[in-house]
Structure formats: structure tokens, C-alpha cells
Amino acid sequence: MSDDLGMAHALVSTVNLEGRDVAEAEKILNEQVVPAIKQVPGFQRGVWLRSADGKTGMGIAVFESEQHAQSALEGMPAMRPAGAPPITSSEIYAVTGLAL
């Protein structure tokens, strides 16, 4: 699929939070992960979620283009803090709708 320079793309990642201290995981997220992702070229917005049972987390970071999202995915291992929960999946999606 070729990159549509006018179409935003999202990097959607899921993490395993089982057995993790919620407060510590959120501290890593808010003090390290979020500031790092905000510095990635093409970043537009992001939202991070935790399941009701506390076992799974999800991050959705929207970038200006598919190329920017792909670069973020490729750079993720280098920018992740050592204590961050393990990623169980990461995929890139075209943004087809947005409500603010």
C-alpha cells in the first residue's frame, strides 16, 4: 500500500499489565513514554487506555502519515523504558474518522 501523504495513520500497541503495579506502570507511561512519543516526527495526538480488569493496556498514537507511523514503530524498541510493560502487539491503521 502506498503512503497517502494527506492521510493520518495510527500506531496501535497493546501491552500486558498482568502482575504490574498500576501506579508504577502509569508513572512510567506519563513520565517517560508519553513525553518520548510526543517528540517523534509527525506525531499529532495520542491516547492510552487500561482495560477494566487492569490486565491490558493500549496506546493509540496518531501520526501525519503512514511513513511517520512506520518510523515510530521501527524506533519503538530504542525509546521504550526498561521497566515498561511488554508489548504484545503493534499495528498501523489508516485513520478514517476522528471526533474531538
C-alpha positions as CSV (number, residue, x, y, z in Angstrom):
1,M,0.0,0.0,0.0
2,S,1.5,3.4,-0.9
3,D,1.5,6.2,1.6
4,D,-1.2,8.8,1.1
5,L,0.6,11.9,2.4
6,G,-2.7,13.5,3.2
7,M,-3.9,10.7,5.4
8,A,-3.1,10.3,9.1
9,H,-2.2,6.8,10.4
10,A,-2.3,5.5,13.9
11,L,0.2,3.2,15.6
12,V,-1.9,1.0,17.9
13,S,0.0,-1.0,20.5
14,T,-1.2,-3.4,23.2
15,V,0.8,-4.2,26.4
16,N,0.5,-6.8,29.1
17,L,-0.2,-5.3,32.5
18,E,-0.8,-8.5,34.4
19,G,1.1,-8.6,37.7
20,R,2.2,-5.0,37.4
21,D,1.7,-2.2,39.9
22,V,-0.8,0.1,38.3
23,A,0.6,3.3,39.9
24,E,4.2,2.4,38.7
25,A,3.0,1.5,35.2
26,E,1.1,4.8,34.9
27,K,4.2,6.7,36.2
28,I,6.4,5.1,33.5
29,L,3.7,5.9,30.9
30,N,3.2,9.5,31.9
31,E,6.7,10.5,32.8
32,Q,8.6,8.6,30.1
33,V,6.6,7.0,27.3
34,V,4.2,9.9,26.6
35,P,6.9,12.6,26.5
36,A,9.1,10.4,24.2
37,I,6.3,9.7,21.7
38,K,5.4,13.4,21.6
39,Q,8.9,14.1,20.2
40,V,8.6,11.6,17.3
41,P,8.4,13.4,13.9
42,G,4.8,13.6,12.6
43,F,3.1,12.9,16.0
44,Q,-0.3,14.6,16.2
45,R,-2.1,13.1,19.2
46,G,-2.4,10.1,21.4
47,V,-4.5,8.3,23.9
48,W,-3.5,5.5,26.3
49,L,-6.1,3.1,27.8
50,R,-6.3,0.4,30.5
51,S,-8.8,-2.4,30.5
52,A,-11.4,-2.6,33.3
53,D,-9.7,-5.7,34.7
54,G,-6.3,-4.0,34.7
55,K,-4.6,-6.7,32.7
56,T,-4.2,-5.0,29.3
57,G,-3.1,-1.6,28.2
58,M,-3.4,0.0,24.8
59,G,-1.8,3.1,23.2
60,I,-3.0,4.8,20.1
61,A,-0.7,7.4,18.6
62,V,-1.8,9.3,15.5
63,F,0.8,10.5,13.0
64,E,0.6,12.7,10.0
65,S,1.3,9.9,7.6
66,E,1.8,6.1,7.3
67,Q,5.6,6.8,6.9
68,H,5.7,8.6,10.2
69,A,3.8,5.8,11.9
70,Q,6.1,3.2,10.5
71,S,9.2,5.1,11.6
72,A,7.7,5.3,15.1
73,L,7.0,1.6,15.1
74,E,10.6,0.9,14.0
75,G,12.0,3.2,16.6
76,M,9.9,1.9,19.5
77,P,12.4,-0.6,20.9
78,A,15.0,2.1,21.4
79,M,12.7,4.6,23.1
80,R,10.9,2.2,25.5
81,P,11.9,2.5,29.1
82,A,13.5,-0.6,30.7
83,G,10.6,-1.1,33.2
84,A,7.8,-0.6,30.7
85,P,5.2,-3.4,30.3
86,P,5.9,-5.8,27.5
87,I,4.2,-5.1,24.1
88,T,2.0,-7.9,22.9
89,S,1.1,-6.4,19.6
90,S,1.6,-3.3,17.4
91,E,-0.1,-2.5,14.2
92,I,-0.6,0.6,11.9
93,Y,-4.0,1.7,10.8
94,A,-5.2,4.4,8.5
95,V,-7.3,7.0,10.3
96,T,-10.7,7.0,8.6
97,G,-12.6,9.2,11.1
98,L,-12.0,11.4,14.1
99,A,-14.2,13.2,16.6
100,L,-12.8,15.7,19.1
